[in-house]
Structure formats: C-alpha cells, structure tokens
Amino acid sequence: MSIYLDYNATAPVRPEAAEAVAVALVSAGNPSSVHAAGRAARVLVEDARAEVAELAGVKVGSIVFTSGGTEANALAIESARAAGFARIIVSAVEHDAVIENANATGLCVEILPVDGEGVADLAWLAKALAGEGRALVCLMLANNETGVIQPAAQASELVRAADGWLHVDAVQAAGKIAIDFNALGADTLALSAHKLGGMQGVGALAAGPRATLARRLHGGGQERGRRAGTENVPGIAAFGVAARAAREGLDVMAAQAVWRDRLAARVAEAGATVLGEGAARLPQTLGFAAPGYSSELQVMGLDLAGIMVSAGAACSSGKVKASRVVQAMALADLAPYALRVSGGWASSEADWIACGDAWVAAYERHTARRREVA
Ligand code: PLP
C-alpha cells in the first residue's frame, strides 16, 4: 500500500498535464521563432498564460513565467528593491523563498509577528507601516505547514494607505482555494506549478499596475523583457492545463476539509495539538504536534505503513528541523513534534482514514515504548 499525503511538498502531476508535456516535447518550436513550429510553441505558452491568469484572477499580460515559486518571490522582492522601497516587512511564517530573498537585498527586514493561530498581527503591521520609508510587505496567502490563511485583503488596505507594495506568496493557496488578485489588493503574487499538479521548475509572478518589475535575468527579450531565457514550453503548457484543472476542481479540494477534520479529531483525542485550528485554513492541510513524538519518528512511522507525509516543513536539505512556523506561533515547545498531512486532487477519504489508523497505531506503540523505558 502506498498513500501520498504530501501535496504541499509537491503534488503528483495531473494526467492531463503530463499529456501536455508529451505533446509540447514532440513539437520542436522556440516560441520566439516566426516559423510555424515557433508559432505553435507560442500558442502553447500564451494559452497557458491565459489559464494561469484566470486562476489568479488577473489580466493575461500580468503574468510572467519563472522557474518556480522561489524565483517568482525573488523577482517580486528584487523588483521592489529596484523600485526604491527602503525596507521590507515579512511575516514570521513566510517560506524561506521569501525570507532569504528579503535578507539577500541587504535592506532592513522587519518580522511581522503572528498570533497563536498563526495569523499575522495587523495592528503591529499598521504601526510598523507608520515608520520611516516606503515598505514592501510580504504576506503569504496560505501557510505551507499549517494551511492557515492570512488576512491579505485587510493587510493590503494598510499597505496601500502607506503607499507600500504588497507581495503575496500564493504558492500553497493556488488551486486549493479561489484566488482573486484584485480583491486581495496585491501588487505582486507568486505561483508555482508543481503544487497544483503541474511540473516542478515552473512558476509565475502576477504583477498589478502599481508594480514595476525589474529585469532579474539579462539576455533575450522573453516575457516582454522581464525574464530572459527561452521559455520552458513543456512545463509552461502543463502549468496551464494544471491551472485549469485546479480551478475546475476547487470543490473537490473543498470537500477534503471534512476528512481533514475527522483526522484532526482523532489525533487530538490521542493527545496531539492541532495547529491553527481556530483560523481559516486550506481545506486539505492538517498541521499538528504530538508532544514527545518527534517529527522525524512520526514521518518514519507512517512511511513504514506506506503513508507519505512531511515533518512540519519539508526541509529542502532532506533533514528534519524543528518547525520555525510553530515557533513563530509561540508554541516553541511543540516545534520538534510537528507533522503535516496534505491531500490534493487525487486523494480519497480512504487515504485520510488510513493515515489516521496508521498514525494512531504508531503513536500508541511509541507511547508504550516510552512507558517501558521510564
Ligand atoms: N512558497 C511557499 C509557501 C512554498 O510552500 C514553496 C515550496 O514549498 C515555495 C514558495 C517555493 O516554490 P518552488 O518550489 O516552486 O520554488
């Protein structure tokens, strides 16, 4: 038996996206070429742009394709720096792709705290925005570890009033909840194909009229001069197809909330703490922490039962670290024990139930062993 419940790390490629890759791979064109093959490749890229724009609720021309969510975040942050923004405010629960790129600018980086549910403190933000210098504010739409949804639209009112730039990392939210760029009031918004059933190594940045994008990569004039380099046509074509499927499948995703909550009730009954339970969350993400049962042991215990999940964060180095997000929620004692279960487009109720059965059994074995040792 093999059950994959780690969609927030990466989603399995949707069959229609895999098909789009195969089709694009056998058509040889470079989208910048004017001959028939080039024009065919251009059509694939532009059709995908329209689908990705629709997913994010933006105009087609606002989408710049990148090599993934990390580059999309980097492009937004670098663009704000180049546009003269003097400081950066990042929420304490941002992904490393945001925090490390903010640090790399050399600008002053202030950390926007979150409450015990993992929700950004907007009163703090209002005060910070009143300080000296126009600020870039980075607030993710949904957290990768807990699924907690941030009040981006409220934050945008504060950011606009202070003449700032709001960057929203929507990498985890896209395809799991509806996104409306204008309603969010974002200036830039980052997306990643592999979180919604497209290929790894493809992403996009949506930019509104107030955001002037910098030239991060120098070279050809692709992406209207905003991102040089021959486009990843197969990956972009698959992104478009996956974006459409994700948009059409939002109700399938929403239905997972019931299964997620049943699992939450089971782990809570066994003694675990559900993270961000009181906050609005993505429907398919469950973060919890079981005191005394390390993240690493939980991941291994479930893996032995054929179930694939992540420690709080899927660490890019392959090592399990104490969750920074849980620490930011003032739950530092729980940070070494965080686990993340995340379903997606192909997950079934049976998957969530099997995960609960395996986790409860593994947890009981673990606590029994600890009792013996004590
Ligand atoms: N932002 C968030 C919230 C993420 O969860 C991730 C990936 O885990 C990224 C950005 C980076 O995206 P990518 O893997 O496409 O570079």
Boltz pocket constraint, residues with backbone or C-beta under 6 A from the ligand:
constraints:
  - pocket:
      binder: B
      contacts: [[A, 8], [A, 9], [A, 67], [A, 68], [A, 69], [A, 70], [A, 71], [A, 73], [A, 95], [A, 97], [A, 140], [A, 142], [A, 143], [A, 144], [A, 169], [A, 171], [A, 172], [A, 191], [A, 192], [A, 193], [A, 194], [A, 201], [A, 202], [A, 203]]
      max_distance: 6.0
